[in-house]
Amino acid sequence: MQVNDLTIVNVSSAVSYQETCKWLALCEDRAECKDIADKSRALEELAKRIKNTDAERRACNIRLVAERRYGELLKDLARATPEDAGAKGNAAQGKHAPPTAGSASPYAQALASDQISSQAASRYQALADVPQDVFDDALRSPEKPSTRGLIEKARDPQHKMPADSLWFWGRLRDF
């Protein structure tokens, strides 16, 4: 048995899976959450290649729990105030002296230290906003959940554009 096979077997065991999910729910370290999410994504891809759907599903679930927790931790960080953001923009345009190196907000520092894009950070925070019951139902459902699918499920249906409006917009755009 190879090391990769052993890892897949350990991820797919029920005890290890439950313990990992419980630990992630209590984790307070962003770097650990990101590390678990990255490793779970790698295990998910490996399980997909060897056609182990059970291990792939469990790795996917662990990844989603880790990404959700990471988003929750990011939401708690202070962001730059509009005045600070404006001062930085003005400095970039040469209107004022450049800001000091330590003036970045804790949120910006976290994104830089974790090497994560603002788009991914927004997606993780949106995943954190998904109601717990919707999230749990998606993890238990027969089909494999995705980050985008969970975020779409949690969106308010009133904000969706009606189909006839979409049809009209398409025709208008074609014109």
Protein Blocks (a to p, Z undefined) as FASTA:
>chain_A
ZZklmmmmmmmpmklmmmmmmmmmmpcbfklmmmmmmmmmmmmmmmmmnopaklmmmmmm
mmmmmmmmmmmmmmmpccddfklmmmmmmmmnopaccddfklpcfklmmmmmnopafklm
mmmmmmmmpcfklmmmmmmpmbdcdfklmmmmmpcfklpccfklmmmmmmmmmZZ
